[in-house]
Amino acid sequence: MIFKVLILDDDYINRMLLISFLKKALYQIDTIESIDKDDALEQCKKHNDIQLIIVNIEMSNIDGSAFIKSYKQNDSLPDIPIIAISSNDLRVKEIIDLGASAFVIKPVTEKKLLSAIIKGELPKS
């Protein structure tokens, strides 16, 4: 089975790191990369088979919480797990209250990411 994952992060290196962790753990993944909120929302509308979204909260061009809020307020989008990544552990409650399934404190490690995916209940099928 191939898992489809959207990664919203404005940093290329961060996206590649996340993809490498996912490929190692899940083997077969199809990733969609986005660097801004509007493109990420458009990709979610275009690809209705996305099974997981990973969002960096602190980006240079936007706050990832704006994406989570917009995504959760859009009734036409499916309710899928969203993993939030941030260096600011003071925002955990705020981000979870917005609708994130799990929160990873930077630096992101493979173990932290996989733990968040399990907590976020990645679909099995």
N, C-alpha and C positions, 0 to 999 in steps of 0.2 A: 504494500500500500504506500502511496505517495502522500505526504502531508504537505499542505499548502500553507505557507507562513508569510505574513506581511511584516516587514521590519521598517519601522519609521525612526530614522536616525540621520542627522545631517552629517555625521562623520563616517567617511568611507571605511576607515580602519575598524571602527566599532561594528559596522555592518558585517564586514568580512569575518571578524572574530565570532560574532553571533552565529553566522552561517556555518563556520567551521565546527563550533560546538554542536549545532543542530545536526549537521551531517554525520558527525561522529556518533551521536546518540540515536538518531532516528534513521540513519542510513539513506533513505530516499525522501528527499524533500524538494519542494518547488518553492523558491522564494521570490517574493515581489519586494523590491526595495523602493522606499520613498524617502524624500528629504523634507517634505513639508506637509502640513495638515490637509490642505485642499487636495493635493495629489493623492494622499493616502486615503481620504474619503472616497475619491473618484475610483481608485483601485478596488476598494471594498465593494462599491456598487457594480463595477465591471466584472469582478471575480467573486461570484456568490459561493464559491467552494473553499474560501479561505477558512482554515481551521484554528488558527492562532495568530494573534497580533502581538508584536513586541514593540514597545514605545519607549524611547528615551525621553525623559521628562525635561531635562535641561538641554536645550539646543540653542544655537546662536540666533536662529530666525523665528522660533516659536517656543512656547511652553507646551510640552507634550500633553499636559493636562487638558489643554484646549481641544486637542484631538479626541481624547477620551470622552469629554463632555459632549462634543458634537456627535460622536459615534453613538453614544448611549441615548441621545435625544432623538436620533433618527429611527423611527419605527419601521422603516423599510429594510433596515440592516439586521442580519441575524445576531442572536446573542451568543457570541463566541468568546473564549477566554482572551483577556488582554493582560499581558505581563508588562508592568511598568518598571523602568530602570532609572535610578537616580543616585546621585552622590549625597543627597540631602535626606537623611533619615527622619527629619522633622516633618516631612510631607507624607509619610506613609498613610496615616489616617485619612488625610484629605484625598489622596489619590484612590485609596480603596473605596471611600465614600462616593467618589465619582463613578465607580464601576469597574475599576481594575480588579482582576481576579487574584493577582499576586504582585508582590513588590520585591525587586532585587536591588540591594545596596551595592554601589560600585566600590571596588573594582569587581566586575562581573567575572565569575569563574564558571567552568562547566558544571561543577557541582551545584552552585547557587542557581544557575539557570534551570537545570533539570529539576531541582527541588521546586522551583516556582512553577514549572510546567505541570508537575504532578499536583501541586496545590491548586493550580488553575484548572485542573481536570481536562487536559487535552483530550478531545474525542478519540475513542478507540477505533471507530469505523470510518 
